[in-house]
Amino acid sequence: MAEEIKSLRLFTELANSIAKNSKGERLQTALKRGLAEAKSKGGREKAIIFTESTRTQEYVRSILEAIPHYKGKVVLFNGSNNDAKSKEIYQNWLKKHAGTDQITGSKTADMRAALVEYSTMKRLL
C-alpha cells in the first residue's frame, strides 16, 4: 500500500509539473484557422468538435472557455447534458415554447431541441 501511495504521489507531481498543454494549443490553432477559413468564404463562425467521452468534452470546454472570445459560447451535446449551461438553455426553451407543440414531453428530445435551437440562433464561435 505504501508503494502505491508513493507511486501516486510521483504521478501527481509529474502531472502538476506539466506547464505546456500542447494538445490544447493545437486545438486552439486549428479552430482559429478553421473559423478564419469559414469566415473568408462567407460561412458562419461555428464549429463542431466530436469526442467519445464527456470527460474530454469538459476538457475541451475548459480550454475554449479560458479564451475570452469563446467564453460563454461553448455548447455541449451529450446523453445527459447535466451541466449548468445546458440546464439554463433548456429552462429558457421550455418557457419560450410553453403551450406549444414544440414541447414533446420527452426531456431528452426537448433538451436536444433546445440546444440545437440555441446553437443555431446564437453566434457561438
Secondary structure, 3 states (H helix, E strand, C coil): CHHHHHHHHHHHHHHHHCCCCHHHHHHHHHHHHHHHHHHHCCCCCCCCCCCCCHHHHHHHHHHHHCCCCCCCCCCCCCCCCCCHHHHHHHHHHHHHCCCCCCCCCCHHHHHHHHHHHHHHHCCCC
